[in-house]
Amino acid sequence: QVQLVESGGGLVQAGDSLKLTCAFSGRHFTSWAMGWFRQGPGQEREPVAGINWNGLRTNIIDSAKGRFTISRDNGKNTVYLQLSNLKPEDTAVYFCAALYEGGISIYDSSWDQAAKYSYWGQGTQVTVSS
């Protein structure tokens, strides 16, 4: 069984930074690609970033390129999302999720598809004031 716990959200002003953390508990963290998704008020959940099992492949949505960075520490079973130069439109609940790789080349075709992820955290709120 896998459990994911996010932390690091908060209320900030436009232009500020936050670092979100997702702690993975369970077996074989390196069998999982990880993703970050977000859901703003009245909006559908959307992908934000993904990272494959060894951290060598990452993806960021266009609206966040140059501002957000995803990384992982396989020694600590943790994935991070660094948010910089935050904008009010980044306000959302941010979720981390786990996508099983297990030797399958699935990351590239699936990192942005919520339905492909097996486990989800409870989310952490990020609110950006103007």
C-alpha positions in Angstrom: 0.0 0.0 0.0 1.2 3.5 -0.9 0.5 6.6 1.1 1.3 10.2 -0.1 1.4 13.2 2.2 1.8 16.7 0.9 3.0 19.7 2.8 4.3 23.2 2.3 1.3 25.0 1.0 0.2 28.4 2.4 -0.9 31.9 1.8 1.6 34.1 -0.1 1.7 37.2 -2.2 2.3 37.4 -5.9 5.9 37.0 -6.7 6.7 34.8 -3.7 7.9 31.3 -3.6 6.9 28.0 -1.9 8.3 24.5 -1.9 5.8 21.7 -1.8 6.9 18.3 -0.4 5.3 14.9 -1.0 6.4 12.1 1.3 5.9 8.6 -0.1 5.4 5.7 2.2 5.3 2.2 0.9 7.6 -0.1 -1.0 9.8 0.5 -4.0 9.6 4.3 -4.4 11.8 3.9 -7.5 9.1 1.9 -9.2 6.9 5.0 -9.4 6.9 8.1 -11.4 5.4 11.0 -9.6 3.2 13.8 -10.6 1.8 17.1 -9.3 -1.7 18.2 -10.2 -3.8 21.1 -9.0 -7.4 22.1 -8.8 -8.4 25.7 -8.6 -11.8 27.0 -7.4 -14.5 25.9 -9.8 -11.9 24.3 -12.1 -11.1 20.8 -13.1 -8.0 19.1 -11.9 -5.0 19.8 -14.2 -1.5 18.4 -14.4 1.3 20.6 -13.3 4.5 18.6 -13.4 5.8 15.0 -13.7 9.0 13.2 -13.0 10.0 9.7 -13.9 11.4 7.1 -11.5 15.0 8.2 -11.6 14.5 11.9 -12.0 16.1 12.1 -15.4 12.8 13.0 -17.2 10.6 15.9 -16.1 7.7 17.8 -17.5 6.2 21.1 -16.6 3.0 22.7 -18.0 3.6 25.6 -20.3 2.1 28.2 -17.9 4.6 27.2 -15.2 7.8 26.8 -17.3 10.6 28.9 -15.9 8.7 29.2 -12.5 8.1 25.7 -11.2 10.6 22.9 -10.8 10.0 19.3 -9.9 12.6 17.1 -8.3 12.8 13.9 -6.3 15.1 12.4 -3.7 14.9 8.6 -3.9 17.0 8.2 -0.8 14.3 10.1 1.2 11.2 8.8 -0.7 10.3 12.4 -1.4 9.2 14.5 -4.4 9.3 18.3 -4.4 7.6 21.0 -6.4 9.4 24.4 -6.2 7.0 27.2 -7.0 8.6 30.6 -7.8 7.2 33.9 -9.0 3.7 32.8 -8.0 0.7 34.4 -9.6 -2.9 34.6 -8.3 -3.9 32.2 -11.0 -1.7 29.5 -9.3 -4.1 29.5 -6.4 -5.3 25.9 -6.1 -5.1 22.7 -4.1 -2.0 20.9 -5.1 -2.0 17.1 -5.1 0.8 14.7 -5.6 0.2 11.3 -7.2 2.1 8.1 -8.0 2.2 6.5 -11.4 3.5 2.9 -11.5 6.4 2.3 -13.8 7.9 -0.9 -12.6 10.1 -1.3 -15.7 7.4 -0.2 -18.1 8.0 2.8 -20.3 4.8 4.5 -19.4 5.9 7.9 -18.1 6.3 9.8 -21.4 2.8 8.9 -22.6 1.0 9.1 -19.3 2.6 11.8 -17.0 -0.3 14.2 -17.6 -3.2 11.8 -17.3 -4.7 11.7 -13.9 -6.6 8.5 -14.6 -3.2 6.6 -15.0 -2.1 7.5 -11.4 -2.8 4.9 -8.8 -2.4 6.8 -5.5 -3.1 10.4 -4.5 -2.3 12.6 -1.5 -4.9 14.6 0.3 -3.7 17.9 -1.2 -2.1 21.1 0.1 -3.7 24.5 -0.4 -1.7 27.3 -2.2 -3.3 30.7 -2.1 -1.6 33.6 -3.9 -2.9 37.1 -3.2 -2.4 40.0 -5.7 
